[in-house]
Amino acid sequence: MALHEDQSGSWRVGVLFSQTGVTAAVERSQLNATLLAIEEINAAGGVLDRPIEPVIYDPASSPKQIRGLAERLLQADRVRLLFGCYMTSTRKAILPVVEAYRGLLFYPTLYEGFEYSRHCIYTGAAPNQNSIQLAKYLLSVYGNRFVFVGSNYIYPYESNRLMADFVSQDRGKVLDELYVPLQVQPKDFERVIAKIKKASPDVIFSTVVGSGTAMFYQAYREAGFDPAKMPIASLTTSEAELAEMSAEAAEGHITAAPFFDTLSTPSARRFVNNFKQRFGPDAPVTASAEAAYFQVHLAMRAVAKCGSDDPERVLVELRDAEFDAPQGRVRIDHENNHTYLWPRIARVDGQGRFRTVWNPGVRIKPDPYCVVQSLDDWSADEFHASVT
């Protein structure tokens, strides 16, 4: 089904980030970043002298709701470009709709990989851009005995499967693998803490998402565990989750991401300053927000080049498109619609902020199918940088 071409008025785009529900905290950061990018472009004259008009709905962290809203955007609202989704379950819920109506989804969240759609641009990290680097760091600094703790849905299962492969490369062992409900309660972590005490691992790898993250870190602290000896390492703990817990509960724990709000590059400082000036000094700025921000700029530059929001024409202009993002210069890989990104490892300091502890200084070509699964070969690009 072809979509209507409107040559006048504004460029209408769909925005689907949850403002309520279990992942609302991090998705609000993505919504804010999307709006910031749109406002910047409109303030500079729009795209071909036409403003961008966001059509915003709240899917409430629900796969069922987001599917219906995607249909509404593509069919009733007649938009062609969608920016949205955090959880894998929501992305998988709307991709068939986006494909059926020949739209284009821009997805700014780290995920488990092993997916490709012509109708999706993936701007968050694939596993070879965060999981491999995190595993290498943890194995070299803390040890090779792991306990996995995750939320009960597809991303944690798939992420844990990959992390188990990486741990085994170093002759490590996964001592236990535990899951809690997505709508988790503090009592659900009592069993988890008891299992961790019994196993006594070197590292806890957490794929707990959303509101359960702060509960888990607090339960860890109340159990008297020492993050200097046995940290929680998580790809799903961002500045948004840190904002929901005490600095004492967060201190000493580890994550991997292409962007942290403490990066010192001029482009990163400018982005964070503009973000907080627009949305408040306490508004968290996350890696998923940074991806949400730069993907709008990439998308609308492509629209400007082809003079249309026709997804097929936009896709042509996005092939190998680059942008000077806050994390560094990023590029869309024409082979798989994923993005070249800059991996970093950070530890939470005493003020509850991420501080970079390892910056490889290389831009990593996305390998969503993990064809290369070596801890020492990440498909590094020729593009290098030394700043953190």
N, C-alpha and C positions, 0 to 999 in steps of 0.2 A: 504494500500500500504506500503510494507516494505521499509525501507531505506537501502542504500548501506553501508556495513561495510568496512571501510578502515583501514587496520592494520599497515600502514606505513606512514611516513611523519608526518605532523603536525595534531593537533586536531583543526579542523575548527569549529568555532562557529559563529552564526549570531548575529549581534548587530544592533538594530533598535531604536535609540534615535534621536529625531529631532534636527537638527542643524540650522534649519530655521523654521519660522512659529510662531504661537501665544505662544506656550509653549517652545520655543527654549532655553530660559535662564536656566530654571530648568533642561531641558533634556540634555543640554550640561554638566551640573554638573554630571548627571548620566553616560553620555558617558565617561567623564574624569575618574570617579571612576572605571568604568568597565575596561578601559585601564590600570589604575594603578594596579588593582588586577592582570590582565593578565601579565603585565610587572614584577610584583613581583614573580609570579609563574614561569615565564620563566627564570628570573634571578637565581632562586633557582634550575634550572635544568629541568623545565617543568613538565609534568605529565608522569611518566614512561619513562623518557628520551625523550619525544616528546614535542616540543613547542606548545603553543596555538596560533592559527592564527585567529584573528578576521576578519570577513567579514562584513564590515560596509556600511550601506546605510542610507540616510537621508529621512525619511518619511514626513518631512515638516509639522508636526502636522496635517496630513490628514488621516482620516480613510481609504479612498479609496486607497491612495498611499501605506499605510502601509500593507494593505491586499495584494496588488500586489507584494510588496517586500518580504513579508513572503512566498508567493508562489515561488518566484524566489529563495530564500534562501533554502527552503526545497526541491524543485524539481530540479532546474538547478545547484545550488551551492552544493547541496547534504549535507547540514549541518543538524544536528539533534537537537542541543541545541540552543535556541534563548534567548537572553537577550534584553529586551526592553519594550517599551510602558510607557506612562505617563497617558494620559487621558483615562477614562473608554471607551469612544467611540472608541479609537484605539485598546484597548485590546479586546473589543467585536468584532471588525472587523477581528482580526487575529485568535482568538481562534478556530473558525470552520476550518480554514486552518491548524492550528497546529494539531488539532485533526484528520483531514482527512489524513494527511501525517504522523501521529503518531510521531510527534516531541514533544519537551518539552519546554515550555516557562517559563522563570524566570521573574517575574513581580515585580519590586522594588518600588512600589508607594502606598501610602495610597489610600484607595478606600471605596466605600459605602457598601461593604459586599454583602451578599445574593447571593453568587456564589461559585461554586465548579467545577473544571475540573481536571480529572486525569492527564491532559496534561499541567497543570500550577502549578508552585510553587509561592505562594504569600508571598513576603518578606516585603512588606509595611504594615502599620497598618490597621487593621480592626476597625470598629467603637467602639468595646468594649475596644480598646487599645488607643483611643485618644478622641473620641466624648464624652464618658461618663465622663472621667476625666475632660475634658474642661468644660462640663456643670456643674459638681459639683463645680468646682472652681469658675466659673462665678456667679453661683447662691448664693454661700456663701459670695462672696466678693463684687459684684456689684448690684445684684438685679435680679428680675425675669420677667422684661418686655423687650422683644426682638423684634428687626426688623431683618429679614433675607434679605440679598442681595446676589445674585448669578449669575453666567454665565448661559446662556440658553442651557444646555445640561443635560445629565442623572445624572452625579455625584451630581451636586448641588441640584437637585430635591430630590434625594434619601437621601442625607446627611441632607437636611433640614427636611425631613419627620422624620428621626430618632431624630434629635435635638429637634423638636417639642414635641416628646414623652417624652424626658428627661426633658424638661422645664415644661411640664404639671405635672410631678411627684412632682414638688415643688410648685404646684398650680400657676405656671407662665403662661404667655400669650404671644403669638406671635402677635404683633400688626399689622404687615404688612409683606408681602413676595414679594420681587421685583426681577426682572431678567433683565439682560442686554445682548446684543449680545456677542457671543464669540469673534468676531472681533469688539471689542467695540471702541467707540470714546469718547473723553472727554465730548461732549455734552450729551451723553447718561446718564451721572451721574447727570446732572442738575435735572432731575425728581426725581432721587433717593435721592439727598440731600434735596430737597423740602419735600419729604415724611418723611424723618427722622426728619426734623425740626418740622413737624406737629405732628408726633407720640411721640417724646421726650422719647425714650426708655432708659433703663438702659444699654443695650448692643446691639451692631450691630454684628450679626454673618454673616461673609462673606464667601461665596464659589465662589467668583470671582477668575478666574484662569488666569495665564499667564500675558501678557502685560497690561491687564486691571487693575491689582492689584495696580500698582504704580499710575495710573490715579485716582483710587478710594481714595487712601490714601491722595493724593494731594488735591482732591476735598473736602475731609473731613477737612483737615487743613485750606483750604481757606474759608470754611464755618464758621470757628471759634469754632468748637466743642472742648471739653476738654476730652482727653483720660483718665484722672484720674477719671472722672465722668461717661463717656460713651465711653468705648474703642471699637475699632474694634477687634473682636476675630475671628481668621481664622485658619483652618487646612491647607489651601492652600497657605499661605504666608510663604515662606522659606527665607533662606539667599540669594537665587538667586533673589527673588522679592525685598528684601530690598536693594540689590545692584543697583536697577533701580530707587530708590527714594531717596530723601534727608533724612538725619538723623532726621531732624525736623518733616518731615511727618510721619516717622516710629515710633518715640519715644512714649512709653506708651502703645502700642498695644500688643495684647496677642496672643499666639498660643500654640498648643500642638503637641508634636512629640516625638519619641523615642530618637532622637539625635539632638544636636545643636553644632555648631562649637566652642562654648565656654566651652564645658564640660571639666572638669579638670582631668579626669582619665588618667593614663599613655597611655592606648591604644588609647583613643580619641585624646590626644595631638600628639601622634606619627602619627596617620592617617592624621590629619589636616596638620601637618608639612610636611609630605611626599607629600600630595596632592598639597599644595601650592608651594613646591619646584619644583614639576614636571610641574604644570600648571600656575604658577605665583602667586604672593602674593595677588592679588585681585580676584583670582578665587573663587567663592562662593562654600562652602562645605555644602550641604543640607542633611536632613534626607533621602531623596530619593537617594542621591548619596551614603550615607553610606550603605543603603540597596543594591544598585547596586554593591557596593564593596564587601560586605560580601557574597552575593549570588554567585558571581563567585568563591570565595574560597570554599564555600559549594559544589557547583556543581562539581568543578574539583577534590575535595577530593573524592567525590563519584565515579567519573570516575577512579581515581587511585585505589580505592578499588575493583571495579569490572573489571577493565581492558578494559572497553569499553565505548563508548558514546551512546550505545543503550539506548534510554529513559526508556524502561521497566526495564533494569538492574540498571540504574542510580537511578530510583525511589525507588527501593528496598534499596539501600544504603543510600538514603536520609531520610528514615523513622526514625524519632527521632534523626536525625543527629544534632550535636551541633557545635557551633563555637564561639570563643571569639571575638566578634565583637567590634567595637569602643564604641557602646552604652552599652555593657555588653554581657554576654553569651546568645546567642540566640539558639533556637531549632526549627526544623521543626516538626509540629504536624502531626503524621501519619494519624489522623482521618480526616483531612480536607485540607492538603497541605499548610496551613498557618503557620505563625511563631510566637513563643513566643517572645514578645518584652517588652521593658521597657518604660512606658509612663512618660512624664515630661511636665510641664507647664512652659512657659517662657514669659517674658515681654521685649520689646525692650528698651534698655537704650539710653542715650543721644548721644552715638556714633553710633547708628544704629545697635547694636548687641544684640542678644538674651541673656538674663540672666535668669537662672532657678529661679523660684519663688516657685515652688512646685515639689518635687521629692518624690513620694510615696515609692520609693525604693523596689518595687516588680516587678517581671517578670510576665506578664499577658498572660495566655493561650488564644489563638485566639478563638473567638466565632463569626464567620462571619455572622451567621444568627441571632445574638442577641437573643438567646434563653433566656438569662438572661439580662433583661433591667433595672435592679435596679441601681440607682446612688451609692448604698453602697455595691454592690456585683459585682466585675469585673472578677471573675474566676481567682483569683490570684494564681500563682504557689507557690510552696514551696521554690523557689530560691529567696533569699533576698540579697539586697546590700544597703549600707548606703551612698555611695559616689555619688556626683553629677557631 
